[in-house]
Amino acid sequence: MLPFLNLLVILLGFGTGALVAWATAHPNWASRLPALLPPLAEIPAPRAQAKAAQQRPSLPQEPQLQRDPFALDPLASLSYVPAIMYHDVVAGRKEVWFDTTAAELRQHFEAIKQAGLTPIHIDQLYKHLRDGDPLPEKAILLTFDDAYLGLYENAYPLLKEYNYPATYFVQTGFVGVPTSKDHFTWDQMREMDASGLIDFAAHTVNHPPDLRLLDDARLRREVLDCKTKLEQELGHPIHYFAYPEGNRDERVKQYLAEAGYWMAFTMDPGFTGQSPNLLEVRRFNQFRLTEAIIGARTFTLGRSPDYWLDGTQPLTLTDEVIDRVRVLTIRGGRAATVHAERRYEVRTLVQRYQADAGINGSFFSIPWINSASNVMVGPVMAANHKTFIPGRPEDDKVVRGRPLVLLGRDRLRFVPFDPDTMTQLDNLRQLMPDVTDLFVAGLWLVKDGRALSPREIDSFRLSSAAEFRPRAFFGVDNQDQVVIGVTKTHVNAAILASLLPKIGIREAVLLDSGFSTSLVYQGEILATGHAGPNQPSRPVPHAILLYDLTRLWREDPRPQERAASTTDRVEGLVQLLPASDQDAAKAYLNSVLAGQRTLKRGERGPAVVAVQLGLSRLAAQQGRLDLLPSGPDGVYGNEVAQAVAELLLAEPGLGETGSPQAIPTPLVAGTATPSSGGDAIDAQLLQRLLERVNLAPASVLVDTRLERPTWPLEHKPTRKLLPRAALE
């Protein structure tokens, strides 16, 4: 036994020594075994623990849509990064009007310093404009044209003194060649290039004043030979160009693209992020430095992940006061959106689609209160019609960079809207293959748990953001639950943004607000854009609905197991009404079934709303969408009696399984004759309606299945559900 133990000790010693030797030779071995290591402490502890407990599957790297190589990133259009154009810098008296004296340049640098601006390299600007890469809060690019000797003798020392990077645009045929002014030499260029402060870029060979007038051969030499010469002399690639006197056209830009330039500068005044493309980047001249400094701001927003939503949590309503602002939120469940064929009150849409809660959606194109238009600002796709509807081109340009909300069954994502790539559904499915709903929101309020600053909010150029009004928002919280919410207090967007991280909101966007603001829960209006607590907000064409999956699972969806009695069918028809209306609707419908009364054309009230909900279910069964325009107390426009008759005339056949087969026949009001009762719903007609509704599928807009990744669902702590009385 002893010899065996001695041998085992020897083997273990050799093994341990070999392992130590291998680990010493491979110092990065631990990074290859991420599953054996604790998670990096890069996120707050509660979220880190929640994520470790849930063991979410890793998501693939964010797909990138194919964009025009010279298109600006949508986030870049929200930034105001100035590029300043100088020419010669002289020690004494100016020789031409656009010269800058060294004393003036020092004053400019002091102004930049005092205003808190940070000069950047041209590569930084390109990556920001092209890919949305972050920049300092107030960035500025300094550029100097024409290779004057004064840029070496007078500007370069000042740049070194302030440690400011700058870009020199050089016409290679003038380097070291005296004209009416002297120019720096190649050796001086190499010295400045080696300093790391000066970036050199192309400005043609001979500085022709108008490239548009050149023939093809000479144009090619001016843009290509300049680039080639700079690369040969400096020993590194040259990617940027400035047009002499700013003159260009499509042909000139095409030659630059073919020569391999990434970005080109004009003399058009304006901030770089408002340039039409990367081959026409704007610059302020030095005389407009003050304007550039005042307007300079940089918008930086990290890329959004896909949020895996926990739809298994029951809906939770909270009502709290944060910093003297009353905020109502509803969290949990599974979300879906509705884009109706016209405008409705949110409560009507909640009832029609059998949701537990709902809030007004995003912005629509024609805000006039007497309009019925359903045209949205930006593209939209909703669960009720499952059709991608592109936005109007004139609107798409305005909302560039605003949050595009992508919703899958259990996924949520917010991306900056890019009208160059996001106006086709196939492209958007590259970002989220299972997208079911999408819309463009007004602006970001919270990102990565951080409230956007007032300056960042201003970048979205939403004119109503500064107004004080009831506000509505949509987002996801730190427990990975979808959240809808409103303020009962009138606030602006910046105040709302500052509150949301305090109540655990991880990312949120602004919905249409003011008179449109409407929050509905369990059939009751909790918040409205009007002064009256129960006065419905103005009708809207778009809404976000929440479904409590625990409720839907409790309700048996299989028609063969539903109660077959007429009384139970009436009960099922009215159960989606507010509790306060159910008894009245049930009594009225039972009296119709007893032959004591009828529902006549033009009547209003909860019984009419209940019948309308049944009709909506039949319409969905027959392939129709949003059949009946309606208000909170019945049908407006198409009358309910006529609609019942016409729907029931389109009798569906029964398939082999006994389920109805959809017959999507068109419905035109007034083309059918009611089977009985003229313009009224009598017992016979109502009985047929109840039978048909009993067979029709539910009109909920979410899939109630729970097909989730193979990570365990754990019930997280939820915010306490307030009693109804507490909200009065």
Residue pairs with C-beta under 8 A, 6 or more apart in sequence:
22 29
23 29
30 37
39 48
39 51
39 52
41 48
43 51
44 449
46 478
47 478
50 478
50 479
50 480
50 716
53 712
53 714
54 711
54 712
54 713
54 714
55 711
55 712
56 308
56 709
56 711
57 709
57 710
57 711
59 305
59 306
62 303
62 431
63 430
63 431
65 418
65 421
65 422
65 427
65 430
65 431
66 421
67 418
67 420
67 421
68 277
68 420
69 257
69 278
70 257
70 277
70 278
70 279
71 277
71 278
71 418
71 420
71 421
72 129
72 130
72 273
72 275
72 277
72 278
73 128
73 129
73 130
73 131
73 132
73 416
73 418
74 132
74 400
74 401
74 416
74 417
74 418
74 419
75 132
75 299
75 300
75 301
75 401
75 416
76 128
76 129
76 130
76 132
76 272
76 273
76 401
77 273
77 274
77 400
77 401
78 273
78 299
78 401
78 459
78 460
79 128
79 135
79 271
79 272
79 273
79 297
79 298
79 299
79 300
79 459
80 271
80 273
80 274
80 295
80 296
80 297
80 298
80 459
81 125
81 128
81 135
81 139
81 140
81 141
81 271
81 272
81 273
81 296
81 298
82 140
82 141
82 271
82 272
82 283
82 284
82 292
82 293
82 295
82 296
83 125
83 140
83 141
83 142
83 143
83 265
83 272
83 281
83 282
83 283
83 284
84 108
84 140
84 141
84 142
84 143
84 283
84 284
84 285
84 286
84 289
84 292
85 143
85 144
85 145
85 265
85 267
85 283
85 284
85 285
85 286
86 100
86 105
86 142
86 143
86 144
86 145
86 155
86 286
87 96
87 98
87 99
87 100
87 144
87 145
87 146
87 148
88 95
88 96
88 98
88 99
88 100
88 146
88 148
88 150
88 151
88 181
89 99
89 100
89 101
89 102
89 105
89 144
89 148
89 150
89 151
89 154
89 155
89 158
90 99
90 100
90 101
90 102
90 150
90 154
91 101
91 102
91 150
91 153
91 154
92 101
93 101
94 100
94 101
95 181
98 285
98 286
99 150
100 108
100 286
102 154
102 155
102 158
105 154
105 155
105 158
106 158
108 286
108 289
109 158
109 162
109 164
111 289
111 290
111 293
112 119
112 140
112 164
112 289
112 293
113 162
115 138
115 293
115 296
116 137
116 138
117 138
117 139
117 140
117 293
117 296
118 135
118 136
118 137
118 138
118 139
118 140
119 139
119 140
119 141
119 142
119 164
119 165
119 166
120 135
120 136
120 139
120 140
120 141
120 165
121 165
121 167
121 199
122 141
122 143
122 167
122 199
122 201
122 240
122 263
123 199
124 133
124 135
124 139
125 135
125 139
125 141
125 263
125 272
126 239
126 240
126 262
126 263
126 278
127 133
128 134
128 135
128 139
128 298
129 263
129 272
129 273
129 275
129 278
129 281
130 262
130 263
130 278
132 301
132 303
132 416
134 298
134 300
135 298
135 300
136 298
137 297
137 298
137 300
138 296
138 297
138 298
139 296
139 298
140 292
140 293
140 296
141 167
141 272
142 159
142 164
142 165
142 166
142 167
143 166
143 167
143 168
143 169
143 242
143 265
143 283
144 151
144 155
144 166
144 167
144 168
144 169
145 168
145 169
145 203
145 242
146 169
146 170
146 171
146 174
146 183
146 203
146 207
147 168
147 169
147 170
147 171
147 174
147 175
147 183
147 184
147 203
148 181
148 182
148 183
148 184
149 181
149 182
149 183
149 184
150 181
151 168
151 184
152 184
152 188
152 192
155 166
156 192
156 197
156 198
158 164
159 165
159 166
159 197
159 198
160 195
160 197
163 197
164 197
165 196
165 197
165 198
165 199
166 197
166 198
166 199
167 198
167 199
167 200
167 201
167 240
168 189
168 192
168 198
168 199
168 200
168 201
169 201
169 202
169 203
169 241
169 242
169 265
170 189
170 200
170 201
170 202
170 203
170 226
170 230
171 203
171 204
171 205
171 206
171 207
171 226
171 244
172 202
172 204
172 205
172 225
172 226
172 229
172 230
173 205
173 206
173 207
174 183
174 206
174 207
175 183
175 184
175 185
175 186
175 189
176 183
176 184
176 185
176 186
177 183
184 192
186 233
189 200
189 233
189 234
190 233
190 234
192 198
192 200
193 200
193 234
199 240
200 230
200 234
200 238
201 230
201 238
201 239
201 240
201 241
201 242
202 223
202 226
202 227
202 230
202 238
202 240
202 241
202 242
202 261
203 226
203 241
203 242
203 244
204 211
204 222
204 223
204 226
204 244
205 221
205 222
205 225
205 226
205 229
206 222
207 244
208 214
208 218
208 222
208 244
209 244
209 245
209 247
210 244
210 245
210 247
211 219
211 222
211 223
211 243
211 244
211 247
211 248
211 252
212 247
212 248
212 249
212 251
212 252
214 222
219 251
219 252
219 255
220 255
220 259
223 241
223 252
223 255
223 256
223 259
223 261
224 255
224 259
227 238
227 241
227 259
227 260
227 261
230 238
231 237
231 238
239 260
239 261
239 262
239 263
240 261
240 262
240 263
240 264
240 265
241 256
241 261
241 263
241 264
241 265
242 264
242 265
242 266
243 252
243 264
243 265
243 266
243 267
245 267
246 266
246 267
246 268
248 264
248 266
248 279
248 280
253 264
253 279
253 280
256 264
256 279
257 279
261 279
262 278
263 278
263 279
263 281
264 278
264 279
264 280
264 281
265 281
265 282
265 283
266 280
266 281
266 282
266 283
267 283
267 285
268 275
268 280
268 282
268 283
269 282
269 283
269 284
269 285
269 288
270 282
270 284
271 282
271 292
271 295
271 296
272 281
272 282
272 283
274 282
275 281
275 282
284 291
284 292
297 455
297 459
299 401
299 456
299 459
301 416
301 444
301 447
302 447
302 448
303 415
304 413
304 414
304 415
304 447
304 507
305 413
306 411
306 412
306 413
306 432
307 411
307 412
307 413
307 476
307 480
307 506
307 507
308 410
308 411
308 480
308 709
309 334
309 335
309 410
309 411
309 412
309 476
309 480
309 481
309 482
310 332
310 479
310 480
310 481
310 713
310 716
311 332
311 333
311 334
311 409
311 410
311 482
311 549
311 706
312 549
312 550
312 706
312 713
312 715
313 331
313 332
313 333
313 479
313 481
313 715
313 716
313 718
314 332
314 333
314 548
314 550
314 551
314 718
315 330
315 331
315 332
315 333
315 356
315 357
315 521
315 546
315 548
316 330
316 331
316 332
316 718
316 719
316 720
316 721
317 328
317 329
317 330
317 357
317 521
317 526
317 721
317 722
317 727
318 328
318 329
318 330
318 331
318 503
318 719
318 720
318 722
319 326
319 327
319 328
319 722
319 726
319 727
320 326
320 327
320 503
321 327
322 499
322 502
322 503
323 498
323 499
323 502
324 489
325 487
325 489
325 491
325 495
325 496
325 499
326 487
326 488
326 489
327 485
327 486
327 487
327 488
327 499
327 503
328 485
328 486
328 487
328 488
328 519
328 526
328 527
328 727
329 483
329 484
329 485
329 503
330 357
330 359
330 483
330 484
330 485
330 519
330 521
330 546
331 477
331 479
331 481
331 482
331 483
331 718
331 719
332 481
332 482
332 546
332 548
332 718
333 356
333 357
333 482
333 546
333 547
333 548
333 549
334 409
334 410
334 482
334 546
334 547
334 549
334 702
334 703
334 704
335 407
335 412
335 437
335 482
335 484
335 544
335 545
335 546
335 547
335 702
336 353
336 355
336 382
336 383
336 384
336 407
336 436
336 437
336 544
336 545
336 547
336 701
336 702
337 361
337 382
337 383
337 384
337 407
337 437
337 439
337 542
337 543
337 544
337 545
338 349
338 353
338 361
338 382
338 383
338 384
338 542
338 543
338 544
338 545
338 701
339 361
339 374
339 376
339 380
339 381
339 382
339 384
339 385
339 389
339 439
339 541
339 542
340 349
340 374
340 384
340 541
340 542
340 543
340 626
341 374
341 541
341 625
341 626
341 629
342 372
342 373
342 374
342 539
342 541
342 626
342 629
343 371
343 372
343 373
343 374
343 538
343 539
343 540
343 541
344 352
344 539
344 540
344 541
344 543
344 629
344 630
344 631
345 518
345 536
345 537
345 539
345 540
345 631
345 632
346 358
346 359
346 360
346 518
346 519
346 520
346 536
346 537
346 540
346 543
347 358
347 518
347 520
347 523
347 525
347 536
347 632
348 630
348 631
348 632
349 355
349 358
349 543
349 545
350 356
350 357
350 358
350 520
350 523
350 543
350 545
351 523
351 576
351 577
351 609
351 613
352 612
352 613
352 616
352 630
352 699
353 384
353 545
353 616
353 699
353 700
353 701
354 576
354 613
354 698
354 699
354 700
355 545
355 546
355 547
355 700
355 701
356 521
356 522
356 546
356 547
356 548
356 551
357 484
357 519
357 520
357 521
357 522
357 545
357 546
358 484
358 518
358 519
358 520
358 543
358 544
358 545
358 546
359 472
359 474
359 484
359 485
359 486
359 511
359 518
359 519
359 520
359 543
359 544
360 472
360 511
360 512
360 516
360 517
360 518
360 537
360 540
360 542
360 543
360 544
361 439
361 511
361 512
361 540
361 541
361 542
361 543
361 544
362 376
362 377
362 378
362 380
362 405
362 439
362 440
362 441
362 442
362 511
362 512
362 542
363 376
363 377
363 378
363 440
363 442
363 512
364 373
364 374
364 375
364 376
364 377
364 512
364 540
364 541
364 542
365 373
365 375
365 376
365 377
365 392
365 395
366 373
366 375
369 515
369 538
372 629
373 541
374 541
374 542
375 392
375 541
376 389
376 391
376 439
376 440
376 541
376 542
377 391
377 395
377 398
377 399
377 440
378 391
378 395
378 396
378 399
378 402
378 404
378 417
378 439
378 440
379 388
379 389
379 390
379 391
379 396
379 404
379 422
379 423
379 438
379 439
379 440
380 389
380 391
380 438
380 439
380 440
380 542
381 387
381 388
381 389
381 425
381 435
381 436
381 437
381 438
381 439
382 437
382 439
382 542
383 436
383 437
383 701
383 702
384 625
384 626
384 701
385 625
385 626
386 436
388 424
388 425
388 428
388 438
390 396
390 423
390 424
391 399
391 419
391 423
391 440
393 419
396 417
396 419
396 423
397 419
398 461
399 417
399 419
399 440
400 417
400 418
400 419
401 416
401 417
401 418
401 459
401 460
402 416
402 417
402 440
402 441
402 442
402 443
402 460
402 462
403 414
403 415
403 416
403 417
403 440
403 441
403 443
403 444
403 509
404 414
404 415
404 416
404 417
404 422
404 438
404 439
404 440
404 441
405 412
405 413
405 414
405 437
405 438
405 439
405 440
405 441
405 474
405 509
406 412
406 413
406 414
406 415
406 428
406 431
406 432
406 435
406 437
406 438
407 413
407 435
407 436
407 437
407 438
408 432
408 434
408 435
408 436
409 434
409 436
409 702
409 703
410 708
411 432
411 434
412 476
412 482
413 431
413 432
414 441
414 444
414 507
414 509
415 422
415 431
417 440
421 427
422 428
428 435
428 438
429 435
439 542
441 474
441 509
441 510
441 511
442 460
442 462
442 465
442 493
442 509
442 510
442 511
442 512
442 513
443 452
443 457
443 460
443 462
443 465
443 493
443 509
443 510
444 452
444 456
444 460
444 507
444 508
444 509
444 510
445 451
445 452
445 457
445 473
445 475
445 493
445 496
445 497
445 500
445 505
445 508
445 509
445 510
446 452
446 475
446 497
446 500
446 501
446 505
446 506
446 507
446 508
447 507
448 506
448 507
449 478
449 501
449 505
449 506
449 507
450 501
451 497
451 498
451 499
451 500
451 501
452 494
452 497
453 494
454 494
457 465
457 493
457 494
457 497
458 465
458 466
462 493
462 510
464 513
464 514
465 492
465 493
465 494
465 510
466 492
466 493
466 494
467 492
467 514
468 490
468 491
468 492
469 490
469 491
469 492
469 513
469 514
469 517
469 529
470 486
470 487
470 488
470 489
470 490
470 513
470 514
470 517
470 527
470 528
470 529
471 486
471 487
471 491
471 493
471 496
471 510
471 513
471 517
472 484
472 485
472 486
472 510
472 511
472 512
472 513
472 516
472 517
472 518
472 519
473 483
473 484
473 485
473 486
473 496
473 500
473 508
473 509
473 510
473 511
474 482
474 483
474 484
474 485
474 508
474 509
474 511
474 544
475 482
475 483
475 500
475 505
475 506
475 507
475 508
475 509
476 482
476 483
476 505
476 506
476 507
476 508
477 483
477 503
477 504
477 505
477 506
478 504
478 505
478 506
479 504
479 716
479 717
479 718
482 546
483 505
483 508
484 519
484 544
484 546
485 519
486 517
486 518
486 519
486 526
486 527
487 496
487 499
488 527
491 499
493 510
496 510
497 508
500 508
511 544
512 540
512 542
513 529
514 529
515 529
515 530
515 537
515 538
516 529
516 537
516 538
516 540
517 527
517 528
517 529
517 537
518 525
518 527
518 528
518 529
518 536
518 537
518 540
519 525
519 526
519 527
520 526
522 578
522 579
523 576
523 577
523 578
523 579
523 581
524 578
524 724
525 533
525 534
525 535
525 536
526 727
528 534
528 535
528 536
528 537
529 537
529 538
530 536
530 537
536 632
545 701
547 700
547 701
547 702
547 704
549 702
549 704
549 706
552 700
552 702
552 704
553 704
556 562
557 697
557 698
557 704
559 659
559 694
559 695
560 658
562 568
562 572
562 694
563 569
563 572
564 694
566 593
566 687
566 690
567 590
569 690
569 691
569 693
569 694
570 586
570 589
570 590
570 593
570 690
571 586
572 693
572 694
573 589
573 610
573 611
573 613
573 614
573 690
573 693
574 581
574 582
574 585
574 586
574 589
574 606
574 610
575 582
576 610
576 613
577 585
577 606
577 609
577 610
577 613
581 606
581 609
582 606
584 605
584 606
584 607
585 605
585 606
585 607
585 609
585 610
588 597
588 599
588 605
588 606
588 607
589 607
589 610
589 611
589 686
591 597
592 598
592 599
592 607
592 681
592 682
592 683
592 686
593 683
593 686
593 687
594 683
595 682
595 683
598 677
598 680
598 681
598 682
599 607
599 608
599 611
599 640
599 641
599 680
599 681
599 686
600 641
600 679
600 680
600 681
601 639
601 640
601 641
601 642
601 679
601 680
602 639
603 634
603 640
604 633
604 634
605 633
605 634
606 633
608 633
608 634
608 635
608 640
609 630
609 632
609 633
609 634
611 640
611 644
611 681
611 686
611 689
612 628
612 630
612 634
612 635
612 640
613 699
614 689
614 690
614 692
614 693
615 627
615 628
615 640
615 643
615 644
615 647
615 689
616 626
616 627
616 628
616 699
617 693
617 696
617 697
617 698
617 699
618 647
618 689
618 692
618 693
618 696
619 625
619 626
619 627
619 628
619 647
619 667
620 696
620 697
620 699
621 652
621 660
621 662
621 696
621 697
622 647
622 650
622 652
622 662
622 663
622 664
622 665
623 662
623 663
623 664
624 664
624 667
627 638
627 643
627 647
627 667
628 635
628 637
628 638
628 640
628 643
629 635
629 636
629 637
629 638
630 636
634 640
635 643
637 669
638 669
639 669
639 679
640 681
641 674
641 677
641 679
641 680
641 681
642 669
642 670
642 672
642 674
642 679
643 667
643 669
644 674
644 681
644 685
644 689
645 672
645 673
645 674
645 675
645 685
646 667
646 668
646 669
646 671
646 672
647 667
647 692
648 675
648 685
648 688
648 689
648 692
649 672
649 675
650 663
650 665
651 663
652 660
652 661
652 662
652 663
653 660
653 661
653 663
654 660
654 661
655 661
659 695
660 692
660 695
660 696
674 680
674 685
675 684
675 685
675 688
676 682
676 684
676 685
677 684
677 685
681 689
